[in-house]
């Protein structure tokens, strides 16, 4: 029992814990850590993704040995303080603001693209078969050259385009389905 008390004392010094209350059931409580009869639980904030343990910005309770011997020295997490908590809240607000701005931009882009007609000239043989197929990546490059930034997951292309003709391309931007016409002509 003395080694446990010494360990608790050292832990309190390291993490600047001034008061620990011991409950009637033998548990000790503080603002940063919870002490159980055999081990100490710490609250940490994850700075990097740790597989099977936590994601960036997540607050989680872990055993003190795991935190002090693995997470903290490698810079994967830091102990939870008021400063860290305010930083996490500020970062989450910033991420939400950026996400809402991106969603507004996607809605504007959807309104611009809806119903437009684009024409691509490619090399093809006499039967109308293309020498080089057109897939999602080619459409992304083509739209990016025209000033439309589209992600690969936003394009719904049922089949790869292999022949000359007119195709309706569907996009899902900010939850809205948008269609535009793609005309493939021979060079």
C-alpha positions as CSV (number, residue, x, y, z in Angstrom):
1,X,0.0,0.0,0.0
2,X,2.9,2.4,0.6
3,X,4.2,2.1,-3.0
4,X,0.7,3.0,-4.1
5,X,0.7,6.1,-1.9
6,X,4.1,7.1,-3.2
7,X,3.0,6.6,-6.8
8,X,-0.1,8.8,-6.1
9,X,2.1,11.4,-4.5
10,X,4.5,11.5,-7.5
11,X,1.5,11.7,-9.9
12,X,0.0,14.6,-7.9
13,X,3.3,16.5,-8.1
14,X,3.8,15.9,-11.9
15,X,0.3,17.0,-12.8
16,X,0.0,19.8,-10.2
17,X,-2.9,18.3,-8.4
18,X,-3.4,20.1,-5.1
19,X,-6.3,18.2,-3.6
20,X,-7.4,14.6,-3.8
21,X,-10.6,13.6,-2.0
22,X,-10.8,9.9,-1.0
23,X,-14.4,8.5,-1.0
24,X,-15.7,6.1,1.6
25,X,-15.3,3.3,-0.9
26,X,-11.6,3.9,-1.2
27,X,-11.5,5.8,-4.4
28,X,-9.7,9.1,-4.8
29,X,-10.9,11.9,-7.0
30,X,-9.3,15.0,-8.5
31,X,-10.0,17.4,-11.3
32,X,-7.5,15.8,-13.7
33,X,-7.3,12.1,-12.7
34,X,-9.4,9.4,-11.1
35,X,-7.5,7.1,-8.8
36,X,-8.8,3.6,-8.3
37,X,-7.4,1.0,-5.9
38,X,-4.7,-0.3,-8.2
39,X,-4.3,2.1,-11.1
40,X,-4.8,5.8,-12.0
41,X,-7.0,6.9,-14.9
42,X,-6.0,10.1,-16.8
43,X,-8.0,12.3,-19.1
44,X,-6.1,13.0,-22.2
45,X,-6.7,14.9,-25.5
46,X,-5.5,13.1,-28.6
47,X,-3.2,15.2,-30.9
48,X,-2.9,12.4,-33.5
49,X,-5.1,9.5,-34.5
50,X,-4.2,6.3,-32.5
51,X,-5.7,3.2,-34.0
52,X,-8.2,1.5,-31.7
53,X,-7.7,4.2,-29.0
54,X,-8.8,7.7,-30.1
55,X,-9.1,10.3,-32.8
56,X,-7.6,13.8,-33.1
57,X,-9.3,16.1,-30.7
58,X,-11.1,13.4,-28.8
59,X,-11.1,13.5,-25.0
60,X,-10.7,10.1,-23.4
61,X,-9.8,8.4,-20.1
62,X,-6.8,6.1,-20.3
63,X,-4.6,4.4,-17.8
64,X,-1.8,6.5,-16.4
65,X,1.0,4.1,-17.4
66,X,-0.3,4.0,-21.0
67,X,-0.5,7.8,-21.1
68,X,2.9,8.5,-19.5
69,X,4.8,5.7,-21.2
70,X,3.3,5.7,-24.7
71,X,1.0,8.6,-25.5
72,X,2.6,11.6,-24.0
73,X,6.3,10.9,-24.9
74,X,5.4,10.2,-28.5
75,X,3.3,13.4,-28.8
76,X,0.1,11.4,-29.6
77,X,-1.8,13.0,-26.7
78,X,-1.5,15.6,-24.0
79,X,-3.1,15.7,-20.6
80,X,-6.4,17.5,-20.3
81,X,-6.1,21.1,-19.0
82,X,-8.4,24.1,-19.2
83,X,-6.1,25.6,-21.9
84,X,-6.3,22.4,-24.0
85,X,-10.1,22.3,-23.6
86,X,-10.5,25.9,-24.8
87,X,-8.2,25.2,-27.7
88,X,-10.2,22.2,-28.7
89,X,-13.5,24.2,-28.6
90,X,-11.9,26.9,-30.7
91,X,-10.7,24.4,-33.3
92,X,-14.1,22.7,-33.5
93,X,-15.8,26.1,-34.0
94,X,-13.3,26.9,-36.7
95,X,-13.9,23.6,-38.4
96,X,-17.7,24.0,-38.3
97,X,-17.3,27.5,-39.8
98,X,-15.1,26.3,-42.6
99,X,-17.5,23.4,-43.3
100,X,-20.5,25.7,-43.5
101,X,-18.6,28.0,-45.9
102,X,-17.6,25.0,-48.1
103,X,-21.2,23.9,-48.2
104,X,-22.4,27.4,-49.3
105,X,-19.7,27.3,-52.0
106,X,-21.0,23.8,-53.2
107,X,-24.5,25.1,-53.3
108,X,-23.4,28.1,-55.5
109,X,-21.5,25.7,-57.7
110,X,-24.5,23.4,-58.0
111,X,-26.7,26.3,-59.2
112,X,-24.0,27.2,-61.8
113,X,-23.6,23.7,-63.2
114,X,-27.3,22.7,-63.3
115,X,-28.4,22.3,-66.9
116,X,-25.2,23.4,-68.5
117,X,-23.8,21.8,-71.7
118,X,-20.1,20.9,-72.0
119,X,-18.4,19.7,-75.2
120,X,-15.3,17.6,-75.4
121,X,-13.5,16.7,-78.6
122,X,-11.6,13.5,-78.5
123,X,-10.0,11.0,-80.9
124,X,-12.3,8.3,-82.1
125,X,-12.5,5.7,-85.0
126,X,-15.2,5.6,-87.7
127,X,-17.6,3.6,-85.6
128,X,-17.6,6.2,-82.8
129,X,-15.6,4.3,-80.3
130,X,-13.1,6.4,-78.4
131,X,-9.4,5.6,-78.4
132,X,-9.2,6.7,-74.8
133,X,-12.1,6.2,-72.4
134,X,-13.4,9.1,-70.3
135,X,-13.8,8.3,-66.6
136,X,-14.4,10.4,-63.4
137,X,-10.8,11.6,-63.2
138,X,-10.9,13.0,-66.8
139,X,-14.2,14.7,-65.9
140,X,-12.7,16.2,-62.8
141,X,-9.7,17.6,-64.8
142,X,-12.0,18.9,-67.5
143,X,-14.3,20.7,-65.0
144,X,-11.3,22.0,-63.1
145,X,-9.9,23.5,-66.3
146,X,-13.3,25.3,-66.7
147,X,-13.1,26.6,-63.1
148,X,-15.3,24.1,-61.3
149,X,-13.7,22.3,-58.4
150,X,-15.5,18.9,-58.1
151,X,-14.4,15.9,-55.9
152,X,-14.4,12.3,-57.2
153,X,-17.1,11.3,-54.7
154,X,-19.4,14.0,-55.9
155,X,-19.6,12.7,-59.5
156,X,-22.1,9.9,-60.2
157,X,-20.9,8.2,-63.4
158,X,-22.6,4.9,-63.9
159,X,-20.4,3.7,-66.8
160,X,-17.1,4.8,-68.3
161,X,-17.7,6.8,-71.5
162,X,-16.4,4.8,-74.5
163,X,-18.5,6.2,-77.4
164,X,-19.3,9.5,-79.0
165,X,-22.6,11.0,-78.0
166,X,-24.5,13.0,-75.4
167,X,-24.4,11.9,-71.8
168,X,-26.2,13.3,-68.7
169,X,-23.8,13.5,-65.8
170,X,-25.1,13.6,-62.3
171,X,-23.4,15.4,-59.4
172,X,-24.3,15.4,-55.7
173,X,-23.2,18.7,-54.2
174,X,-24.1,19.6,-50.6
175,X,-27.0,17.1,-50.7
176,X,-28.4,18.4,-54.0
177,X,-28.5,16.4,-57.2
178,X,-27.4,18.4,-60.2
179,X,-27.4,17.2,-63.9
180,X,-25.4,18.7,-66.8
181,X,-25.1,17.5,-70.3
182,X,-21.7,16.3,-71.7
183,X,-21.4,16.1,-75.5
184,X,-18.5,14.0,-76.8
185,X,-17.5,14.8,-80.4
186,X,-14.9,13.5,-82.7
187,X,-11.8,15.7,-83.4
